[in-house]
């Protein structure tokens, strides 16, 4: 784990951490660290940026205090990412899992770093309840929602929370892997071992259960496994991209059982939650993200948290490698393909039509000279939407609204931004209006 030079010093820190950090957390976050001491510099390498974010978030302060105590004030601690450590990390993680886990549970995904909003708070609460009382509350727990909304994060968070409990055996599988293992068992004549493996766990987690639909043998085996676990009050957690009712080619008896417990859905996050996610991720990455850039990303990328995080990662990487400051111009340049993809089908006519309908006014009013509040506000919202969702210049936008000057458009955009910052209700109103255009 460390070069021989000064190994005793790091070993001391390592031992102190082992005393202060819970065993499961120690194995997940501390054991994979590769440490090298060079004079007054301690370099701690981990396999990925995401792993680094979690390590710094949870243990940077404790590490710093212990290093200062053992090495002195003049020691510099450096955190680095070394992708080549990924294989070693997984092997060590698997060794730890051998006694309590069947499958890989990602230590990065915890309840603590899951951003809760109105779109996922019910599902988050359900997962918390299951983690507190497995097999007693909401069994089975069936989570459904689109890609990149946090299903996998939550089920990993449940598993990581359950690892704190003594003698908790967890099996974590994708439905594809479950199916492939069953096929191998049938071919090798080891179906009895296969059954025993899954029917003797305390918690069974299957990700993307929809893929067993249409697979007769897999459905048959899962039906009996489900019954065996349910009868002895063992926890079952399933995720899918659709409700049980909407799964074609799934046996009715399985649809019925999936509905026995709690069916919880995750919706695309609202603007407020997307902004919170960006803020949290930027904080973990040690990046200063201006409010207008955060709003640009959150307003343009609305349906998928994974894409939102990917946009931030790309922006951060470009800023780090080029030494440039993140601002609106920089963000628009670096993410031009992604932002263009989000707005390529939106025109000023679309915006005027949707916003007029939302506020129950005529499209002609958008382009008229009328200045009554019931018309002026929707017009300003539409101008703001044009600035956010199209590549039109201010003069072009003004021309589309009855030949108005670009300063009028600029005033409208600034006013909408200001009122959104002052009023969360108005921000939600604008978010709902813009959602009609996506």
C-alpha positions in Angstrom: 0.0 0.0 0.0 3.0 2.3 0.6 6.6 2.6 -0.3 8.9 1.3 2.4 10.3 4.8 3.1 8.6 6.1 6.3 6.0 3.3 6.0 5.7 3.3 9.8 4.3 6.9 9.7 1.5 6.1 7.4 0.8 2.8 9.1 0.3 4.8 12.3 -2.3 7.0 10.6 -3.8 3.9 9.0 -4.2 2.2 12.4 -5.7 5.3 14.1 -8.2 5.5 11.3 -9.1 1.9 11.8 -9.9 2.7 15.4 -12.0 5.7 14.7 -13.9 4.8 11.5 -16.6 2.1 11.4 -15.3 -1.2 9.9 -17.5 -1.1 6.8 -16.7 2.5 6.1 -13.0 1.9 6.7 -13.0 -1.0 4.2 -14.9 1.1 1.6 -13.0 4.4 1.9 -9.7 4.0 3.7 -8.3 0.6 2.8 -8.2 1.3 -1.0 -6.0 4.4 -0.5 -2.5 4.1 -1.9 -0.1 6.3 0.1 3.4 7.5 -0.6 5.5 9.6 1.7 8.2 11.8 0.2 10.1 14.1 2.6 7.4 16.4 4.0 4.7 15.4 1.5 2.1 12.7 1.9 0.4 11.7 -1.4 -2.9 9.8 -1.1 -4.1 8.2 -4.3 -7.5 6.8 -5.0 -9.0 5.1 -8.1 -11.5 7.7 -9.3 -12.6 11.4 -9.0 -15.9 10.3 -7.6 -14.1 8.2 -4.9 -11.9 11.2 -4.2 -15.0 13.4 -3.7 -16.4 11.0 -1.2 -13.2 10.6 0.7 -12.6 14.3 1.0 -16.2 14.9 1.9 -16.2 12.4 4.8 -12.6 12.0 6.0 -10.4 14.9 4.8 -10.7 16.7 8.1 -10.0 13.6 10.2 -7.0 12.7 8.0 -5.6 16.2 8.3 -5.9 16.2 12.1 -4.1 12.9 12.4 -1.4 13.8 9.9 -0.8 17.0 11.7 -0.5 15.2 15.0 1.8 12.5 13.7 3.9 14.4 11.1 3.7 18.0 12.3 2.4 21.2 10.8 4.8 21.4 7.8 3.5 18.2 6.1 1.6 18.7 2.9 -1.2 16.2 2.1 -2.0 15.8 -1.6 -4.9 13.9 -2.9 -4.6 12.4 -6.4 -6.5 10.1 -8.7 -4.9 7.0 -10.2 -7.3 5.0 -12.4 -5.0 2.0 -12.3 -5.9 1.4 -8.7 -9.5 0.6 -9.7 -8.9 -3.1 -10.2 -7.1 -3.4 -6.8 -9.8 -1.4 -5.1 -12.5 -3.7 -6.5 -10.6 -6.8 -5.4 -10.2 -5.5 -1.9 -13.8 -4.5 -1.8 -14.8 -8.0 -2.9 -12.8 -9.6 -0.2 -14.6 -7.6 2.4 -17.9 -8.5 0.8 -17.2 -12.2 0.8 -18.6 -12.6 4.3 -21.6 -10.3 4.1 -22.2 -9.1 0.5 -22.8 -11.0 -2.7 -22.2 -8.4 -5.5 -20.5 -5.0 -5.6 -22.0 -2.2 -3.6 -20.6 1.2 -4.4 -19.4 3.0 -1.3 -19.8 6.4 -3.0 -23.5 6.2 -2.9 -24.9 7.0 0.6 -27.9 8.8 2.0 -25.7 11.6 3.2 -24.7 12.6 -0.4 -28.1 12.2 -2.0 -29.7 15.5 -2.8 -33.4 15.4 -1.7 -36.0 17.4 -3.5 -39.7 17.3 -4.1 -39.3 14.9 -7.0 -37.6 12.2 -4.9 -38.3 12.9 -1.3 -41.0 10.2 -1.0 -38.7 7.5 -2.5 -35.8 8.7 -0.3 -38.0 8.4 2.8 -39.1 4.9 1.8 -35.5 3.8 1.4 -34.6 5.3 4.7 -37.4 3.4 6.3 -36.3 0.1 4.7 -32.7 0.7 5.9 -34.0 1.2 9.4 -36.3 -1.8 9.5 -35.4 -4.3 6.7 -38.1 -6.9 6.1 -40.5 -5.1 8.4 -41.5 -1.9 6.4 -42.4 -1.8 2.7 -41.5 -5.3 1.6 -41.0 -5.5 -1.3 -39.8 -2.0 -2.1 -40.2 -1.3 -5.8 -38.6 1.8 -7.2 -39.3 3.0 -10.7 -38.3 6.0 -12.8 -36.3 7.1 -15.8 -32.6 6.8 -16.5 -30.2 8.9 -14.4 -32.7 10.0 -11.7 -31.1 8.3 -8.7 -32.5 4.8 -8.4 -29.1 3.1 -8.3 -27.8 5.7 -5.8 -30.7 5.0 -3.4 -30.5 1.2 -3.4 -26.7 1.4 -2.9 -27.4 3.8 0.0 -29.8 1.3 1.5 -27.1 -1.4 1.2 -24.4 0.8 2.6 -26.6 1.7 5.6 -27.5 -2.0 6.2 -23.8 -2.9 6.3 -23.6 -1.1 9.6 -25.9 -3.8 11.0 -24.3 -7.0 12.3 -24.6 -10.3 10.4 -26.6 -8.7 7.5 -26.1 -10.8 4.3 -26.9 -8.8 1.1 -27.2 -10.0 -2.5 -27.0 -7.2 -5.0 -27.6 -8.0 -8.7 -28.7 -6.6 -12.0 -31.5 -8.7 -13.5 -29.1 -9.5 -16.4 -26.6 -11.0 -14.1 -29.2 -12.9 -12.2 -30.4 -14.4 -15.5 -26.9 -15.2 -16.7 -26.1 -17.0 -13.4 -29.3 -19.0 -13.7 -28.5 -20.0 -17.3 -25.0 -21.1 -16.1 -26.5 -23.1 -13.2 -28.9 -24.9 -15.5 -26.2 -25.8 -18.0 -23.8 -26.9 -15.2 -26.4 -28.8 -13.2 -26.0 -26.5 -10.2 -29.5 -25.0 -9.8 -29.7 -26.2 -6.2 -26.6 -24.2 -5.3 -28.0 -21.3 -7.2 -31.3 -21.4 -5.2 -29.5 -21.7 -1.9 -27.3 -18.8 -2.7 -30.2 -16.4 -3.1 -32.6 -17.8 -0.6 -30.3 -17.6 2.4 -29.7 -13.8 2.3 -31.3 -11.1 4.5 -31.7 -8.6 1.7 -32.1 -9.2 -2.1 -31.6 -6.2 -4.3 -32.3 -6.5 -8.1 -31.6 -3.5 -10.3 -33.5 -3.2 -13.6 -35.9 -6.0 -12.9 -37.8 -5.2 -16.1 -35.3 -7.3 -18.1 -36.6 -10.5 -16.7 -39.9 -9.9 -18.6 -40.3 -12.5 -21.4 -37.7 -14.8 -19.9 -39.7 -17.8 -18.7 -37.1 -19.7 -16.7 -35.8 -16.6 -15.0 -39.3 -15.5 -14.0 -40.1 -19.0 -12.7 -37.0 -19.1 -10.6 -37.4 -15.5 -9.3 -41.0 -16.2 -8.4 -39.9 -19.0 -6.1 -37.0 -17.0 -4.7 -39.3 -14.1 -4.0 -41.7 -16.3 -2.1 -39.0 -18.0 -0.1 -37.6 -14.7 1.1 -40.9 -13.0 1.6 -42.3 -15.8 3.8 -39.4 -15.4 6.3 -39.6 -11.6 6.2 -36.4 -11.0 4.3 -36.2 -7.6 2.5 -36.6 -7.5 -1.3 -35.7 -4.3 -3.2 -36.3 -3.9 -6.9 -35.8 -1.1 -9.4 -37.3 -0.6 -12.9 -37.9 2.0 -15.5 -41.6 1.4 -15.4 -44.4 0.3 -13.0 -45.2 -3.4 -12.6 -48.5 -2.9 -14.4 -46.7 -1.4 -17.4 -44.2 -4.3 -17.8 -45.3 -6.3 -20.9 -44.5 -10.0 -20.9 -44.2 -10.2 -17.1 -46.2 -12.9 -15.5 -49.3 -11.7 -13.6 -48.2 -13.5 -10.4 -45.0 -11.5 -10.4 -46.8 -8.2 -11.1 -49.1 -9.0 -8.2 -46.1 -9.7 -5.8 -44.3 -6.6 -6.9 -47.3 -4.6 -5.7 -47.5 -6.3 -2.3 -45.2 -3.8 -0.6 -44.6 -0.2 -1.7 -44.3 1.1 -5.3 -42.4 4.4 -5.2 -41.5 6.5 -8.2 -38.7 9.1 -8.9 -39.6 12.0 -11.1 -37.2 14.2 -13.0 -35.9 16.8 -10.5 -37.3 20.3 -10.4 -35.2 23.3 -11.0 -34.5 23.9 -7.3 -33.3 20.3 -6.9 -31.1 20.5 -10.0 -29.5 23.7 -8.7 -28.9 22.0 -5.3 -27.3 19.0 -7.0 -25.0 21.3 -9.0 -24.1 23.2 -5.9 -23.3 20.0 -4.0 -21.2 18.5 -6.8 -19.3 21.7 -7.3 -18.6 21.9 -3.6 -17.3 18.4 -3.6 -15.1 19.1 -6.6 -13.8 22.3 -5.0 -15.1 24.4 -7.9 -16.6 27.8 -7.8 -19.7 27.7 -10.0 -21.3 31.1 -10.6 -25.1 31.3 -10.1 -25.8 32.3 -13.7 -23.8 29.3 -15.0 -25.5 26.9 -12.5 -28.9 28.3 -13.7 -27.9 27.8 -17.3 -27.1 24.1 -16.8 -30.1 23.5 -14.5 -32.5 25.1 -16.9 -31.2 23.5 -20.0 -30.6 19.9 -18.7 -33.8 19.0 -16.9 -34.6 15.4 -17.3 -31.5 13.5 -16.3 -29.3 14.0 -13.2 -26.5 11.9 -14.8 -26.3 14.3 -17.7 -26.3 17.3 -15.4 -23.4 15.9 -13.4 -21.6 15.0 -16.7 -21.9 18.6 -17.9 -20.4 19.8 -14.6 -17.6 17.3 -14.8 -16.7 18.4 -18.4 -16.9 22.0 -17.4 -14.6 21.4 -14.4 -12.1 19.4 -16.4 -11.8 22.1 -19.1 -11.3 24.8 -16.4 -8.7 22.8 -14.6 -6.7 21.9 -17.6 -6.8 25.3 -19.2 -6.5 27.4 -16.1 -9.6 29.4 -17.1 -12.3 30.8 -14.8 -15.8 29.3 -15.2 -18.2 32.0 -16.5 -21.1 32.1 -18.9 -19.1 32.5 -22.0 -16.7 29.7 -21.0 -19.7 27.4 -20.2 -21.5 28.1 -23.4 -18.3 27.4 -25.4 -17.3 24.2 -23.6 -20.9 22.8 -23.5 -22.0 24.2 -26.8 -22.9 20.7 -28.2 -24.8 19.7 -25.1 -26.7 23.0 -24.8 -27.5 23.1 -28.5 -28.9 19.6 -28.2 -31.3 20.8 -25.6 -32.6 23.7 -27.6 -32.2 22.7 -31.2 -36.0 22.3 -31.8 -37.2 25.3 -29.8 -38.1 28.5 -31.8 -39.3 31.9 -30.7 -42.7 30.9 -32.1 -42.8 27.9 -29.9 -41.9 30.0 -26.9 -44.5 32.7 -27.6 -47.2 30.1 -28.1 -46.5 28.1 -25.0 -46.0 31.1 -22.7 -49.1 32.8 -24.0 -51.1 29.6 -23.4 -49.6 29.3 -19.9 -50.6 32.8 -19.0 -53.9 32.7 -20.9 -53.2 35.5 -23.3 -53.2 35.8 -27.1 -50.0 35.3 -29.1 -50.7 38.7 -30.7 -50.5 40.3 -27.3 -46.9 39.2 -27.1 -46.0 41.3 -30.1 -48.4 44.2 -29.3 -47.6 47.6 -27.7 -49.8 46.9 -24.7 -48.1 47.3 -21.4 -50.8 46.2 -18.9 -49.3 43.8 -16.3 -51.3 40.8 -17.4 -49.5 41.1 -20.8 -46.2 42.7 -19.9 -45.2 40.0 -17.4 -45.8 37.0 -19.8 -44.0 39.0 -22.6 -41.0 39.4 -20.3 -41.1 35.7 -19.3 -41.1 34.8 -23.0 -38.2 37.1 -23.7 -36.3 35.6 -20.8 -37.1 32.1 -22.2 -35.8 33.1 -25.7 -32.5 34.3 -24.1 -32.2 31.0 -22.1 -33.4 28.5 -24.6 -32.3 29.8 -28.0 -29.1 31.2 -29.5 -30.8 34.4 -30.6 -29.2 37.8 -29.9 -31.0 40.5 -27.9 -31.8 42.5 -31.0 -33.2 39.4 -32.8 -35.4 38.7 -29.8 -36.6 42.2 -29.6 -37.5 42.2 -33.3 -39.6 39.0 -32.7 -41.6 40.9 -30.1 -43.0 43.7 -32.2 -39.7 45.4 -33.1 -38.6 46.2 -29.6 -35.2 47.6 -28.8 -32.5 45.2 -27.4 -32.4 47.2 -24.1 -36.0 46.3 -23.5 -35.2 42.6 -23.8 -32.2 43.1 -21.5 -34.4 44.8 -18.9 -36.9 41.9 -19.2 -34.2 39.2 -18.7 -32.7 41.0 -15.7 -36.1 41.6 -14.1 -37.1 37.9 -14.4 -33.8 36.8 -12.9 -34.1 39.2 -10.0 -37.6 38.3 -9.1 -36.8 34.6 -9.4 -33.9 35.1 -6.9 -36.2 37.0 -4.5 -39.2 34.7 -4.7 -39.1 30.9 -4.7 -42.8 30.8 -5.7 -42.0 32.9 -8.8 -39.0 30.7 -9.6 -41.3 27.6 -9.5 -43.8 29.5 -11.7 -41.1 30.1 -14.3 -39.8 26.6 -14.0 -43.3 25.2 -14.7 -43.6 27.6 -17.7 -40.3 26.6 -19.2 -41.0 22.9 -18.6 -43.7 23.2 -21.3 -40.9 23.9 -23.8 -38.8 20.8 -23.1 
